[in-house]
Amino acid sequence: MERFVINYPLNGTEEKLFVEQMDHDNHRFSLEREKEDRKLYDNNPIIIEKSQSGTWVLSTENGWSIDESQVNEIGRLIENHKQGDAGFETGVNAT
């Protein structure tokens, strides 16, 4: 599965979030924060998934203290990233 980075402000600090796709339908993703020592092993990764209603929800404990609107914003950032990839692969410039 694909792994990529998005930037998002958490608790007033711009963070690199490492996103890993967990299904083939682009509905479930694992997120880890970059640690100070630049290791990827976040002690509190979260999993978000797109609900049937189209909103993004946490499917793990909220160890990051983020609210529903932030979860939805992160989900939209992930969707935008994925749509950008798909648009290039299937567009005029596809190889």
C-alpha positions in Angstrom: 0.0 0.0 0.0 1.0 3.6 -0.6 2.7 5.7 2.1 3.0 9.5 1.8 3.4 12.7 3.9 1.0 15.5 4.5 1.5 18.6 6.6 -1.1 19.6 9.1 -1.1 21.9 12.2 -1.7 20.0 15.4 -2.0 21.9 18.6 -0.6 25.0 17.0 2.4 23.3 15.5 2.8 22.3 11.8 3.4 18.6 11.8 4.5 16.1 9.2 1.9 13.3 9.2 3.0 10.0 7.6 -0.1 8.5 6.0 -0.4 4.8 5.1 -3.2 3.5 3.0 -4.8 0.4 4.7 -7.3 -0.7 2.0 -7.7 -0.6 -1.8 -10.8 1.6 -1.6 -9.0 4.6 -0.1 -11.4 4.6 2.9 -9.0 3.7 5.7 -5.6 5.2 6.6 -3.1 5.0 9.4 -1.4 8.2 10.5 1.8 8.7 12.4 3.5 11.9 13.6 7.2 12.5 12.9 9.0 12.2 16.2 11.7 14.7 17.3 14.5 12.1 16.5 12.9 11.7 13.1 12.0 8.1 13.7 8.6 7.1 12.4 7.5 5.0 15.3 4.8 7.1 16.9 3.6 5.6 20.2 0.1 6.9 19.4 -0.7 6.4 15.7 -4.3 6.9 14.8 -6.5 5.3 12.1 -9.2 7.3 10.3 -11.7 6.0 7.9 -14.4 7.4 5.7 -17.9 6.5 7.0 -20.9 5.6 4.8 -22.2 9.2 5.2 -19.0 10.6 3.7 -17.5 12.0 6.9 -14.1 10.9 8.3 -14.0 9.3 11.7 -11.4 8.0 14.1 -11.5 4.2 14.4 -8.9 4.1 17.2 -8.4 5.9 20.5 -7.8 9.7 20.1 -4.3 9.9 21.5 -3.7 13.2 19.6 -6.6 15.2 21.2 -8.1 16.2 17.9 -11.7 17.0 17.3 -14.1 15.8 14.6 -13.6 18.8 12.3 -9.8 18.2 12.4 -10.3 14.5 11.5 -12.5 15.6 8.5 -9.9 18.2 7.4 -7.1 15.5 7.5 -9.4 13.1 5.6 -10.0 15.8 2.9 -6.2 16.4 2.7 -5.7 12.7 2.1 -8.5 12.6 -0.5 -7.0 15.6 -2.3 -3.6 13.9 -2.3 -5.1 10.6 -3.7 -7.2 12.4 -6.3 -4.1 14.2 -7.5 -2.3 10.9 -8.0 -5.3 9.3 -9.7 -5.8 12.4 -12.0 -2.2 12.2 -13.2 -2.2 8.5 -13.8 -5.4 8.6 -15.9 -5.1 12.0 -17.5 -3.6 13.2 -20.7 -0.1 13.0 -19.4 -0.4 9.4 -18.3 2.5 7.1 -19.3 
